[in-house]
């Protein structure tokens, strides 16, 4: 009986690495001269990060620091979905950065169609916010992974449970 091989396509990030990157960013911003005696707050909520500061220039600097810390901690920058800056209390500026996690239904259907078109010998099932790809040939599965890595998507993809 031929054996079935499979893997899962997910879009996730390490929450602890995110917390560590934010802590490092807070520390760096706290010691920088251009933030001396200014409001500069980074708050982590369940699905978003909120940046609050006094000016547009400081807001851009905070985002740059945040991106550099994410990069050093091997967090994909695609998980950051920057929203439009808005006015906050006391003349400050606030920017919400939503965190992308999971593969939404629209993208899952698009990926499913793409995989079926490129590799007809594999099966793709949508399971919540992830995809399960199965097939009898390991090389076909490796081809699917290579094709998905080449694709320019808004979300980072990881490949787990390869068996």
C-alpha positions, -999 to 999 in steps of 0.1 A, spaced: 0 0 0 15 34 -10 23 58 18 8 93 20 30 122 29 17 156 41 26 190 55 7 220 68 10 255 54 5 280 83 10 317 89 21 323 124 49 339 145 66 332 179 47 354 204 77 353 229 101 366 202 76 394 195 75 403 232 113 403 233 116 425 202 92 450 217 111 451 250 144 457 231 127 485 211 114 501 242 148 500 258 165 515 227 139 543 224 142 551 261 180 557 257 179 576 224 187 613 225 159 623 200 133 608 224 146 627 255 117 642 275 91 631 249 62 607 250 72 574 233 50 544 242 48 509 227 18 488 239 12 452 229 -24 441 228 -38 407 218 -39 414 180 -21 447 176 7 470 187 0 506 195 27 533 191 21 567 207 45 597 204 45 635 200 55 639 163 55 623 129 93 621 128 94 603 161 67 579 149 87 570 118 118 565 140 99 542 163 86 521 134 122 519 121 135 507 155 107 482 157 115 468 122 152 465 131 144 446 163 120 423 144 146 416 118 173 408 145 148 383 162 140 366 128 104 378 129 90 383 94 81 420 87 51 408 68 33 402 101 31 440 106 1 457 90 6 494 96 -25 514 98 -29 552 91 -15 574 120 -42 593 139 -44 620 165 -44 610 201 -48 629 234 -26 658 245 -14 665 209 2 631 204 1 609 174 -10 572 176 -4 545 151 -19 510 153 0 481 138 -22 450 134 -5 416 136 -12 392 108 -17 357 119 -34 328 101 -44 324 65 -77 340 57 -104 323 36 -98 343 5 -61 336 5 -66 300 14 -89 295 -16 -64 313 -39 -35 291 -27 -56 260 -30 -64 268 -66 -27 277 -74 -14 245 -58 -40 223 -77 -31 240 -110 7 236 -106 7 202 -90 -23 180 -100 -10 149 -81 -14 165 -46 -45 172 -26 -51 204 -7 -76 208 21 -84 240 40 -84 234 77 -95 266 95 -66 291 91 -42 266 76 -38 243 46 -30 206 46 -12 194 15 -10 156 10 4 134 -18 21 101 -25 53 116 -39 77 136 -16 92 154 -46 58 168 -55 54 181 -20 89 197 -21 78 213 -54 47 228 -37 69 242 -9 93 257 -34 65 273 -55 49 288 -23 82 302 -12 86 320 -45 51 335 -43 49 371 -33 22 371 -6 11 396 21 15 370 48 46 350 58 41 312 53 57 284 73 56 247 65 50 224 95 42 188 103 61 174 73 57 136 74 
